[in-house]
Every structure is written in structure tokens, then in C-alpha cells.
Amino acid sequence: MAFSIGRKIMFAALASSTLMVAGCATETTFRPATGRGFERQGYSDRQIEPGRFLVSFAGNSVTSRDTVERYLFFRAAQLTLEQGYDYFLMADRDTKLQSRTYATPGLGGPWGYGGFGGYWGPSWNFYGRGYGWRRFGGGFGYGGFGGFGGFGDDFDVQTIDRFQATAEIVMRHGAIPQGDIRAFDAHKVVATIGPSVVLPK
């Protein structure tokens, strides 16, 4: 029982720290990608063949879709100039919403009247914006902190969303062919988007 109580308190502490970090989070700055998997943030690029690259930018949970796509365009233009080209063609582009759900147990449990949980009480669910799905109650007995009004166990299900934009670009020299709507002047893109790009401090 001591292990179960300790584990639940540990989970609750981790959940609180996660929410505190999320509350203080800022948008992902324009920088090379760091992290792995769902935690990966920033830009990355991979050469497919001479003059053709796959470019991507991934933001965190508070980075808007507009910012992610804007930084993708900026990196594509920046990379084009770094490679010695004048403009790039968007051969393919996609923006995906990625989600991850976390379930965090609360402080309920079968150990006493007016404590942190209990054996008796109703069980119900609700969904609130910013809270995710939440289940209250369950079990038998009385509780002090587990569930609404102190009934039984509770747990939170939090869903974190983020955007990742990816594009395959083809780089070219010279002037843009007239009427090619897939082509972007790298110098103009950098000059236009550059002032709104936030770099790491």
C-alpha cells in the first residue's frame, strides 16, 4: 500500500511540473532541430540529390501553424542561398498536426475517510477545454482529495498538439520563369520573412 501511495504522489508531482512547464512555454525559435521523436523542435534538412532537399520545421505545443509554415519557408530560402542558388520550387509541401495523449493518475486510493481517496463514491466524466478528459470517483468509501468533492480515484488525460511542416524543394539558378507559381525568389523570401523570425537568445 505504501508503494501504491508513493507512486501516485510521484505521478501527481510529475503532472504538476509538466503543467507548470507548459504554462511557461514560448514558441519554438528558429534554430537547428534538437530532441527526438515527438519532442523534436526546430528545422532540419536532408539532401536528396544535387539541388534537391527535404526541409522540415517542427514546433512545440504553443507554436502556431502560421509560425511553423513561415519558418519552413524561411529555412528553404536560407538553404537555397547557402547552396549558391537563386530560387526554389516547392515540389511538395505538407503540414501535419501531431498529437500525444498522457494519462496521469490522481491522488485517490483506498485508504481512509477524509484522506486522499476512498472506497465509496460515484464516477463520472467531463471534457473541458484546456483540461482534456477527466474521470472522477469510482471505488467504495470516502475521499478527501480524490475526485470532485472528495470521492474516490481520479485521473487526467491530457492531449498535447503540435505542428510540423515539411517540404521537398528544388533549387535553380537565374530568374524565375514567368507564371511559375511554385517558384520563390530566395532573396525576397529572406528579406520579407526575416524580420519576423525569432532567433534563440
GROMACS elastic network, one bead per residue, 0.5 to 0.9 nm:
[ bonds ]
;  ai    aj funct       b0    kb
    1     4     6  0.50510   500
    1     5     6  0.62429   500
    1     6     6  0.85585   500
    1   111     6  0.86808   500
    2     5     6  0.51847   500
    2     6     6  0.60636   500
    2     7     6  0.84987   500
    3     6     6  0.50887   500
    3     7     6  0.60177   500
    3     8     6  0.86100   500
    4     7     6  0.51514   500
    4     8     6  0.62723   500
    4     9     6  0.87133   500
    4   109     6  0.84838   500
    5     8     6  0.52270   500
    5     9     6  0.62482   500
    5    10     6  0.85829   500
    5   107     6  0.78609   500
    5   108     6  0.87455   500
    5   109     6  0.75267   500
    6     9     6  0.51858   500
    6    10     6  0.61057   500
    6    11     6  0.86610   500
    7    10     6  0.50303   500
    7    11     6  0.62007   500
    7    12     6  0.86289   500
    8    11     6  0.50753   500
    8    12     6  0.61657   500
    8    13     6  0.86124   500
    8   104     6  0.89907   500
    8   105     6  0.65246   500
    8   106     6  0.65116   500
    8   107     6  0.57992   500
    8   108     6  0.80398   500
    8   109     6  0.87161   500
    9    12     6  0.50600   500
    9    13     6  0.61814   500
    9    14     6  0.86536   500
    9   105     6  0.89819   500
    9   106     6  0.78125   500
    9   107     6  0.63177   500
   10    13     6  0.51235   500
   10    14     6  0.62437   500
   10    15     6  0.86386   500
   11    14     6  0.50812   500
   11    15     6  0.61340   500
   11    16     6  0.86331   500
   11   104     6  0.65306   500
   11   105     6  0.65453   500
   11   106     6  0.75167   500
   11   107     6  0.86874   500
   12    15     6  0.50535   500
   12    16     6  0.62003   500
   12    17     6  0.86763   500
   12   104     6  0.71373   500
   12   105     6  0.68578   500
   12   106     6  0.59442   500
   12   107     6  0.69089   500
   13    16     6  0.51224   500
   13    17     6  0.62525   500
   13    18     6  0.86308   500
   14    17     6  0.51543   500
   14    18     6  0.61405   500
   14    19     6  0.86954   500
   14   104     6  0.87195   500
   15    18     6  0.50683   500
   15    19     6  0.62729   500
   15    20     6  0.86420   500
   15   104     6  0.66075   500
   15   105     6  0.88168   500
   16    19     6  0.52187   500
   16    20     6  0.61971   500
   16    21     6  0.86921   500
   17    20     6  0.50318   500
   17    21     6  0.61937   500
   17    22     6  0.85706   500
   18    21     6  0.52077   500
   18    22     6  0.61421   500
   18    23     6  0.85755   500
   19    23     6  0.60200   500
   19    24     6  0.86896   500
   20    23     6  0.50960   500
   20    24     6  0.64542   500
   20    25     6  0.87367   500
   21    24     6  0.52518   500
   21    25     6  0.61303   500
   22    25     6  0.50712   500
   22    26     6  0.85906   500
   22    61     6  0.81597   500
   22    62     6  0.83774   500
   23    26     6  0.87322   500
   25    28     6  0.88656   500
   25    60     6  0.86177   500
   25    61     6  0.84165   500
   25    62     6  0.69959   500
   26    29     6  0.85325   500
   26    60     6  0.83669   500
   26    61     6  0.89237   500
   26    62     6  0.64067   500
   26    63     6  0.74803   500
   27    59     6  0.71279   500
   27    60     6  0.66161   500
   27    61     6  0.79508   500
   27    62     6  0.54981   500
   27    64     6  0.77296   500
   27    67     6  0.84587   500
   28    31     6  0.83072   500
   28    41     6  0.68334   500
   28    42     6  0.67970   500
   28    58     6  0.81530   500
   28    59     6  0.53577   500
   28    60     6  0.59373   500
   28    61     6  0.88850   500
   28    62     6  0.79394   500
   28    63     6  0.60888   500
   28    67     6  0.88322   500
   28    68     6  0.86482   500
   28   198     6  0.85045   500
   28   200     6  0.87716   500
   29    41     6  0.87507   500
   29    42     6  0.70707   500
   29    59     6  0.83144   500
   29    71     6  0.89581   500
   29   197     6  0.77353   500
   29   198     6  0.53774   500
   29   199     6  0.53431   500
   29   200     6  0.57028   500
   29   201     6  0.89886   500
   30    33     6  0.89088   500
   30    42     6  0.61816   500
   30    43     6  0.71471   500
   30    57     6  0.87210   500
   30    71     6  0.67464   500
   30    75     6  0.86630   500
   30   197     6  0.66199   500
   30   198     6  0.59133   500
   30   199     6  0.51420   500
   30   200     6  0.68916   500
   31    34     6  0.85999   500
   31    41     6  0.84125   500
   31    42     6  0.52578   500
   31    43     6  0.61488   500
   31    44     6  0.88778   500
   31   199     6  0.67653   500
   31   200     6  0.69337   500
   32    41     6  0.80136   500
   32    42     6  0.51800   500
   32    44     6  0.61458   500
   32    57     6  0.89512   500
   33    36     6  0.89446   500
   33    40     6  0.63899   500
   33    41     6  0.50929   500
   33    44     6  0.57411   500
   33    57     6  0.78280   500
   33    58     6  0.78504   500
   34    39     6  0.81612   500
   34    40     6  0.54812   500
   34    41     6  0.56172   500
   34    42     6  0.65479   500
   34    43     6  0.86036   500
   35    38     6  0.82176   500
   35    39     6  0.54793   500
   35    41     6  0.65205   500
   36    39     6  0.54677   500
   36    41     6  0.83079   500
   37    40     6  0.55246   500
   38    41     6  0.84032   500
   38    60     6  0.89702   500
   38    98     6  0.80164   500
   38    99     6  0.85203   500
   38   100     6  0.79200   500
   38   162     6  0.87278   500
   39    60     6  0.76306   500
   40    58     6  0.67751   500
   40    59     6  0.79835   500
   40    60     6  0.82054   500
   41    57     6  0.72217   500
   41    59     6  0.53020   500
   41    60     6  0.64137   500
   41   164     6  0.88677   500
   42    56     6  0.81959   500
   42    57     6  0.53953   500
   42    58     6  0.53138   500
   42    59     6  0.64133   500
   42    60     6  0.88706   500
   42    71     6  0.89612   500
   43    55     6  0.73662   500
   43    56     6  0.55381   500
   43    58     6  0.65162   500
   43    59     6  0.89257   500
   43    71     6  0.80266   500
   43    72     6  0.73799   500
   43    75     6  0.73160   500
   44    54     6  0.83407   500
   44    55     6  0.59125   500
   44    56     6  0.54335   500
   44    57     6  0.64910   500
   44    58     6  0.87430   500
   44    75     6  0.86782   500
   45    53     6  0.65606   500
   45    54     6  0.54566   500
   45    56     6  0.62932   500
   45    57     6  0.88604   500
   45    75     6  0.87578   500
   45    76     6  0.87610   500
   45    79     6  0.86129   500
   46    52     6  0.87519   500
   46    53     6  0.55089   500
   46    54     6  0.51868   500
   46    55     6  0.65934   500
   47    50     6  0.71917   500
   47    51     6  0.77968   500
   47    52     6  0.60800   500
   47    54     6  0.63516   500
   47    55     6  0.87427   500
   48    51     6  0.81539   500
   48    52     6  0.55747   500
   48    53     6  0.53435   500
   48    54     6  0.68796   500
   49    52     6  0.52462   500
   49    53     6  0.71190   500
   50    53     6  0.81317   500
   50   170     6  0.89309   500
   50   171     6  0.87554   500
   51    80     6  0.84294   500
   51    83     6  0.78997   500
   51    85     6  0.83501   500
   51   169     6  0.82170   500
   51   170     6  0.57421   500
   51   172     6  0.72767   500
   52   168     6  0.72030   500
   52   169     6  0.57029   500
   52   171     6  0.62329   500
   53    76     6  0.87058   500
   53   167     6  0.82783   500
   53   168     6  0.57664   500
   53   169     6  0.54595   500
   53   170     6  0.66935   500
   53   171     6  0.83196   500
   54   166     6  0.72122   500
   54   167     6  0.58130   500
   54   169     6  0.63908   500
   55    72     6  0.71425   500
   55    75     6  0.75502   500
   55    76     6  0.66190   500
   55   165     6  0.83980   500
   55   166     6  0.56957   500
   55   167     6  0.52995   500
   55   168     6  0.62433   500
   55   169     6  0.74249   500
   56    71     6  0.89722   500
   56    72     6  0.61097   500
   56    75     6  0.83534   500
   56    76     6  0.87422   500
   56   164     6  0.71087   500
   56   165     6  0.55178   500
   56   167     6  0.62983   500
   56   168     6  0.87667   500
   57    68     6  0.61694   500
   57    69     6  0.75878   500
   57    71     6  0.67804   500
   57    72     6  0.54579   500
   57    75     6  0.83391   500
   57   163     6  0.85436   500
   57   164     6  0.57207   500
   57   165     6  0.54092   500
   57   166     6  0.65816   500
   58    63     6  0.87877   500
   58    68     6  0.65452   500
   58    72     6  0.87881   500
   58   162     6  0.77634   500
   58   163     6  0.61417   500
   58   165     6  0.64628   500
   58   166     6  0.86345   500
   59    62     6  0.76379   500
   59    63     6  0.52868   500
   59    64     6  0.77576   500
   59    65     6  0.84232   500
   59    67     6  0.82659   500
   59    68     6  0.61330   500
   59   162     6  0.61891   500
   59   163     6  0.58403   500
   59   164     6  0.63261   500
   59   165     6  0.88720   500
   60    63     6  0.54054   500
   60    64     6  0.86595   500
   60   161     6  0.80319   500
   60   162     6  0.55253   500
   60   163     6  0.74041   500
   60   164     6  0.89988   500
   61    64     6  0.81220   500
   61   160     6  0.62991   500
   61   161     6  0.54162   500
   61   163     6  0.77303   500
   62   161     6  0.83972   500
   62   162     6  0.73231   500
   63    66     6  0.83243   500
   63    67     6  0.64953   500
   63    68     6  0.69000   500
   63   162     6  0.70827   500
   63   163     6  0.74689   500
   64    67     6  0.52795   500
   64    68     6  0.63888   500
   64    69     6  0.87833   500
   64   162     6  0.80333   500
   64   163     6  0.73325   500
   65    68     6  0.51065   500
   65    69     6  0.61865   500
   65    70     6  0.84558   500
   65    95     6  0.80913   500
   65    97     6  0.86766   500
   65   162     6  0.82569   500
   65   163     6  0.59468   500
   65   164     6  0.80714   500
   65   165     6  0.84145   500
   66    69     6  0.53345   500
   66    70     6  0.59915   500
   66    71     6  0.85515   500
   67    70     6  0.50365   500
   67    71     6  0.60385   500
   67    72     6  0.84750   500
   67   197     6  0.86773   500
   68    71     6  0.53177   500
   68    72     6  0.62373   500
   68    73     6  0.88837   500
   68    95     6  0.85759   500
   68   163     6  0.67611   500
   68   164     6  0.66570   500
   68   165     6  0.63498   500
   69    73     6  0.63783   500
   69    74     6  0.86716   500
   69    95     6  0.75206   500
   69   163     6  0.88751   500
   69   164     6  0.81236   500
   69   165     6  0.59233   500
   69   166     6  0.85211   500
   70    73     6  0.52447   500
   70    74     6  0.62434   500
   70    75     6  0.86989   500
   70   193     6  0.72670   500
   70   197     6  0.84017   500
   71    75     6  0.60594   500
   71    76     6  0.84910   500
   71   165     6  0.89817   500
   71   193     6  0.82342   500
   71   197     6  0.71395   500
   72    75     6  0.52086   500
   72    76     6  0.61830   500
   72    77     6  0.87011   500
   72   165     6  0.66072   500
   72   166     6  0.72818   500
   72   167     6  0.77763   500
   73    76     6  0.50669   500
   73    77     6  0.62371   500
   73    78     6  0.85251   500
   73   167     6  0.87365   500
   73   189     6  0.75005   500
   73   190     6  0.86876   500
   73   193     6  0.83142   500
   74    77     6  0.52045   500
   74    78     6  0.60114   500
   74    79     6  0.84823   500
   74   186     6  0.84720   500
   74   189     6  0.65641   500
   74   190     6  0.60014   500
   74   193     6  0.64440   500
   74   194     6  0.70951   500
   74   197     6  0.82481   500
   75    79     6  0.58763   500
   75    80     6  0.83544   500
   75   190     6  0.86283   500
   76    79     6  0.52323   500
   76    80     6  0.61306   500
   76    81     6  0.88237   500
   76    88     6  0.77144   500
   76   167     6  0.83346   500
   76   169     6  0.73002   500
   76   186     6  0.78701   500
   77    80     6  0.50325   500
   77    81     6  0.64253   500
   77    82     6  0.86780   500
   77    86     6  0.87824   500
   77    87     6  0.74417   500
   77    88     6  0.72360   500
   77   184     6  0.79734   500
   77   185     6  0.76410   500
   77   187     6  0.71643   500
   77   188     6  0.86111   500
   77   189     6  0.62304   500
   77   190     6  0.62363   500
   78    81     6  0.53444   500
   78    82     6  0.62380   500
   78    83     6  0.87618   500
   78   186     6  0.69290   500
   78   187     6  0.82882   500
   78   189     6  0.85482   500
   78   190     6  0.66604   500
   79    83     6  0.61841   500
   79    84     6  0.87271   500
   79    85     6  0.88530   500
   79   186     6  0.87213   500
   80    83     6  0.52661   500
   80    84     6  0.65419   500
   80    85     6  0.53889   500
   80    86     6  0.67744   500
   80    87     6  0.66954   500
   80    88     6  0.66755   500
   80   169     6  0.89489   500
   80   170     6  0.88013   500
   80   171     6  0.62492   500
   80   172     6  0.84363   500
   80   186     6  0.64932   500
   81    84     6  0.50564   500
   81    85     6  0.53838   500
   81    86     6  0.63920   500
   81    87     6  0.80271   500
   81   186     6  0.65977   500
   81   187     6  0.75452   500
   82    85     6  0.75793   500
   83   171     6  0.85359   500
   84   173     6  0.81239   500
   85    88     6  0.78781   500
   85   171     6  0.61318   500
   85   172     6  0.56095   500
   85   173     6  0.50580   500
   85   174     6  0.78609   500
   85   186     6  0.81753   500
   86   171     6  0.74269   500
   86   172     6  0.61021   500
   86   173     6  0.50382   500
   86   174     6  0.60009   500
   86   175     6  0.74806   500
   86   176     6  0.85339   500
   86   184     6  0.88734   500
   86   185     6  0.64394   500
   86   186     6  0.58852   500
   86   187     6  0.72071   500
   87   170     6  0.85505   500
   87   171     6  0.59120   500
   87   172     6  0.54827   500
   87   173     6  0.65792   500
   87   174     6  0.75771   500
   87   175     6  0.77344   500
   87   176     6  0.69459   500
   87   183     6  0.67129   500
   87   184     6  0.55033   500
   87   187     6  0.77817   500
   88   169     6  0.61367   500
   88   170     6  0.53712   500
   88   172     6  0.58876   500
   88   173     6  0.87260   500
   88   176     6  0.88409   500
   88   182     6  0.81971   500
   88   183     6  0.55872   500
   88   184     6  0.54958   500
   88   185     6  0.68090   500
   88   186     6  0.68029   500
   89    92     6  0.88025   500
   89   168     6  0.84215   500
   89   169     6  0.54390   500
   89   170     6  0.50125   500
   89   171     6  0.63287   500
   89   172     6  0.78064   500
   89   180     6  0.88009   500
   89   181     6  0.87258   500
   89   182     6  0.53208   500
   89   184     6  0.64085   500
   90    93     6  0.67404   500
   90   167     6  0.68296   500
   90   168     6  0.62019   500
   90   170     6  0.66897   500
   90   182     6  0.54367   500
   90   183     6  0.65979   500
   90   184     6  0.80918   500
   91   167     6  0.74315   500
   91   168     6  0.54488   500
   91   169     6  0.54971   500
   91   170     6  0.66572   500
   91   182     6  0.75611   500
   92   166     6  0.82647   500
   92   167     6  0.54589   500
   92   168     6  0.51144   500
   92   169     6  0.71454   500
   93   165     6  0.74695   500
   93   166     6  0.57083   500
   93   168     6  0.64201   500
   93   169     6  0.85754   500
   94   164     6  0.83949   500
   94   165     6  0.57357   500
   94   166     6  0.53742   500
   94   167     6  0.63624   500
   95   163     6  0.68183   500
   95   164     6  0.56730   500
   95   166     6  0.62960   500
   95   167     6  0.87001   500
   96   162     6  0.83695   500
   96   163     6  0.56820   500
   96   164     6  0.54174   500
   96   165     6  0.63279   500
   96   166     6  0.84251   500
   97   161     6  0.66748   500
   97   162     6  0.57911   500
   97   164     6  0.66798   500
   97   165     6  0.89372   500
   98   160     6  0.82974   500
   98   161     6  0.56352   500
   98   162     6  0.53555   500
   98   163     6  0.60377   500
   98   164     6  0.74008   500
   99   159     6  0.65348   500
   99   160     6  0.55380   500
   99   162     6  0.65049   500
   99   163     6  0.88193   500
  100   158     6  0.83027   500
  100   159     6  0.56036   500
  100   160     6  0.53629   500
  100   161     6  0.66641   500
  100   162     6  0.89214   500
  101   157     6  0.66679   500
  101   158     6  0.55537   500
  101   160     6  0.62972   500
  101   161     6  0.88484   500
  102   156     6  0.79850   500
  102   157     6  0.55665   500
  102   158     6  0.51869   500
  102   159     6  0.63280   500
  102   160     6  0.80917   500
  103   155     6  0.68964   500
  103   156     6  0.56416   500
  103   158     6  0.64188   500
  103   159     6  0.88363   500
  104   154     6  0.88893   500
  104   155     6  0.54686   500
  104   156     6  0.51419   500
  104   157     6  0.63486   500
  104   158     6  0.80140   500
  105   108     6  0.81764   500
  105   153     6  0.79695   500
  105   154     6  0.62815   500
  105   156     6  0.63883   500
  105   157     6  0.87529   500
  106   109     6  0.88140   500
  106   145     6  0.87715   500
  106   146     6  0.66500   500
  106   147     6  0.81996   500
  106   153     6  0.65334   500
  106   156     6  0.72491   500
  107   116     6  0.58326   500
  107   117     6  0.66373   500
  107   145     6  0.67256   500
  107   146     6  0.55023   500
  107   147     6  0.85894   500
  107   152     6  0.89211   500
  107   153     6  0.67117   500
  107   154     6  0.70655   500
  107   155     6  0.83117   500
  108   111     6  0.84805   500
  108   115     6  0.86144   500
  108   116     6  0.52913   500
  108   118     6  0.67448   500
  108   137     6  0.84735   500
  108   143     6  0.71111   500
  108   144     6  0.83419   500
  108   145     6  0.67045   500
  108   147     6  0.72339   500
  108   150     6  0.85979   500
  108   151     6  0.80167   500
  108   152     6  0.54424   500
  108   154     6  0.60770   500
  108   155     6  0.86729   500
  109   112     6  0.83252   500
  109   115     6  0.89197   500
  109   116     6  0.66016   500
  109   118     6  0.55477   500
  109   119     6  0.75111   500
  109   139     6  0.85341   500
  109   143     6  0.79791   500
  109   146     6  0.74145   500
  109   152     6  0.64537   500
  109   153     6  0.57246   500
  109   154     6  0.89750   500
  110   116     6  0.85246   500
  110   117     6  0.59153   500
  110   119     6  0.52866   500
  110   120     6  0.88395   500
  110   139     6  0.78238   500
  110   140     6  0.78658   500
  110   141     6  0.75538   500
  110   142     6  0.86731   500
  110   143     6  0.84110   500
  110   152     6  0.76618   500
  110   153     6  0.84084   500
  111   115     6  0.70728   500
  111   116     6  0.73653   500
  111   117     6  0.62820   500
  111   118     6  0.57116   500
  111   119     6  0.76321   500
  111   141     6  0.88027   500
  111   142     6  0.89193   500
  111   143     6  0.82998   500
  112   115     6  0.55911   500
  112   116     6  0.76164   500
  112   117     6  0.68352   500
  112   118     6  0.56366   500
  112   119     6  0.78080   500
  112   141     6  0.76186   500
  112   142     6  0.69351   500
  112   143     6  0.69896   500
  112   144     6  0.88402   500
  113   116     6  0.83105   500
  113   117     6  0.76093   500
  113   118     6  0.63010   500
  113   119     6  0.85311   500
  113   141     6  0.70334   500
  113   143     6  0.57154   500
  113   144     6  0.72262   500
  114   117     6  0.73843   500
  114   118     6  0.77832   500
  114   142     6  0.61922   500
  114   145     6  0.78902   500
  114   150     6  0.75269   500
  115   118     6  0.74044   500
  115   142     6  0.79666   500
  115   143     6  0.54734   500
  115   145     6  0.67969   500
  115   146     6  0.85057   500
  115   150     6  0.85162   500
  116   142     6  0.89604   500
  116   143     6  0.55668   500
  116   146     6  0.56605   500
  116   150     6  0.77944   500
  116   152     6  0.82702   500
  116   153     6  0.86461   500
  117   120     6  0.89700   500
  117   137     6  0.89603   500
  117   141     6  0.80946   500
  117   142     6  0.65392   500
  117   144     6  0.58483   500
  117   145     6  0.60958   500
  117   147     6  0.79429   500
  117   150     6  0.69426   500
  117   151     6  0.65566   500
  117   153     6  0.60094   500
  117   154     6  0.88683   500
  118   121     6  0.77890   500
  118   137     6  0.89853   500
  118   138     6  0.87518   500
  118   139     6  0.70774   500
  118   140     6  0.62161   500
  118   144     6  0.78267   500
  118   146     6  0.76585   500
  118   150     6  0.82764   500
  118   151     6  0.65710   500
  118   153     6  0.74393   500
  119   138     6  0.77242   500
  119   142     6  0.57816   500
  119   143     6  0.75636   500
  119   151     6  0.82018   500
  119   152     6  0.62278   500
  119   153     6  0.88649   500
  120   137     6  0.80734   500
  120   138     6  0.69004   500
  120   139     6  0.51651   500
  120   142     6  0.52137   500
  120   143     6  0.78306   500
  120   151     6  0.67835   500
  120   152     6  0.63269   500
  121   137     6  0.56692   500
  121   138     6  0.57618   500
  121   139     6  0.63261   500
  121   140     6  0.56770   500
  121   141     6  0.61757   500
  121   142     6  0.65503   500
  121   143     6  0.82085   500
  121   150     6  0.85108   500
  121   152     6  0.58674   500
  122   136     6  0.76706   500
  122   137     6  0.51481   500
  122   138     6  0.56562   500
  122   139     6  0.78955   500
  122   140     6  0.85256   500
  122   151     6  0.68834   500
  122   152     6  0.78075   500
  123   135     6  0.70021   500
  123   136     6  0.52919   500
  123   139     6  0.83188   500
  123   147     6  0.85888   500
  123   151     6  0.82152   500
  123   152     6  0.81112   500
  123   153     6  0.88856   500
  123   154     6  0.89857   500
  124   134     6  0.84492   500
  124   135     6  0.58101   500
  124   136     6  0.54753   500
  124   137     6  0.66922   500
  124   138     6  0.82763   500
  125   133     6  0.70241   500
  125   134     6  0.56419   500
  125   136     6  0.63272   500
  126   132     6  0.83467   500
  126   133     6  0.59895   500
  126   134     6  0.57295   500
  126   135     6  0.69282   500
  126   136     6  0.86562   500
  127   130     6  0.89186   500
  127   131     6  0.70200   500
  127   132     6  0.55934   500
  127   134     6  0.64814   500
  128   131     6  0.51643   500
  128   132     6  0.58195   500
  128   133     6  0.70344   500
  128   134     6  0.83279   500
  129   132     6  0.64633   500
  130   158     6  0.83615   500
  131   134     6  0.75151   500
  131   156     6  0.78176   500
  131   157     6  0.78935   500
  131   158     6  0.66275   500
  131   159     6  0.87106   500
  132   156     6  0.71541   500
  132   157     6  0.56711   500
  132   158     6  0.50816   500
  132   159     6  0.65573   500
  133   155     6  0.87893   500
  133   156     6  0.63798   500
  133   157     6  0.52798   500
  133   158     6  0.70695   500
  133   159     6  0.89066   500
  134   154     6  0.73756   500
  134   155     6  0.61216   500
  134   157     6  0.62107   500
  134   158     6  0.87499   500
  135   138     6  0.87242   500
  135   147     6  0.77734   500
  135   153     6  0.82773   500
  135   154     6  0.55341   500
  135   155     6  0.58708   500
  135   156     6  0.69394   500
  135   157     6  0.86422   500
  136   146     6  0.75267   500
  136   148     6  0.62533   500
  136   151     6  0.72829   500
  136   152     6  0.71530   500
  136   153     6  0.64467   500
  136   155     6  0.72416   500
  137   140     6  0.89553   500
  137   146     6  0.71155   500
  137   147     6  0.52562   500
  137   148     6  0.73903   500
  137   150     6  0.80676   500
  137   153     6  0.52467   500
  137   154     6  0.60285   500
  138   147     6  0.87190   500
  138   151     6  0.73252   500
  138   152     6  0.51998   500
  138   153     6  0.60214   500
  138   154     6  0.79654   500
  139   151     6  0.85485   500
  139   152     6  0.58779   500
  139   153     6  0.73632   500
  140   151     6  0.86449   500
  140   152     6  0.70945   500
  141   151     6  0.76691   500
  141   152     6  0.71669   500
  142   150     6  0.69086   500
  142   151     6  0.56725   500
  142   152     6  0.65901   500
  143   146     6  0.57748   500
  143   147     6  0.77981   500
  143   149     6  0.81616   500
  143   152     6  0.55167   500
  143   153     6  0.82569   500
  144   147     6  0.81977   500
  144   149     6  0.73573   500
  144   151     6  0.69361   500
  144   152     6  0.83845   500
  145   148     6  0.77326   500
  145   149     6  0.74796   500
  145   151     6  0.74285   500
  145   152     6  0.82076   500
  145   153     6  0.86685   500
  146   149     6  0.80009   500
  146   150     6  0.51019   500
  146   151     6  0.55639   500
  146   152     6  0.50921   500
  146   154     6  0.56710   500
  146   155     6  0.88605   500
  147   150     6  0.50975   500
  147   152     6  0.58426   500
  147   153     6  0.59711   500
  147   154     6  0.51880   500
  147   155     6  0.84190   500
  148   151     6  0.62388   500
  148   152     6  0.87433   500
  148   154     6  0.85776   500
  150   153     6  0.88294   500
  151   154     6  0.85322   500
  172   175     6  0.86479   500
  172   176     6  0.84638   500
  173   176     6  0.84577   500
  175   178     6  0.87252   500
  175   185     6  0.83513   500
  176   179     6  0.85048   500
  176   180     6  0.73259   500
  176   183     6  0.66468   500
  176   184     6  0.76343   500
  176   185     6  0.71859   500
  177   180     6  0.58608   500
  177   183     6  0.80963   500
  178   181     6  0.85664   500
  179   182     6  0.89065   500
  179   183     6  0.89157   500
  180   183     6  0.57191   500
  180   184     6  0.88774   500
  181   184     6  0.78935   500
  184   187     6  0.88099   500
  184   188     6  0.79655   500
  184   189     6  0.71563   500
  185   188     6  0.54163   500
  185   189     6  0.62203   500
  185   190     6  0.87712   500
  186   189     6  0.51367   500
  186   190     6  0.62159   500
  186   191     6  0.85784   500
  187   190     6  0.53575   500
  187   191     6  0.62014   500
  187   192     6  0.86303   500
  188   191     6  0.50091   500
  188   192     6  0.59391   500
  188   193     6  0.84117   500
  189   192     6  0.51443   500
  189   193     6  0.58405   500
  189   194     6  0.76200   500
  190   193     6  0.54637   500
  190   194     6  0.50510   500
  190   195     6  0.85205   500
  191   194     6  0.54630   500
  191   195     6  0.74019   500
  192   195     6  0.69791   500
  192   196     6  0.83414   500
  193   196     6  0.57035   500
  193   197     6  0.66850   500
  194   197     6  0.53097   500
  194   198     6  0.87056   500
  195   198     6  0.82006   500
  198   201     6  0.88162   500
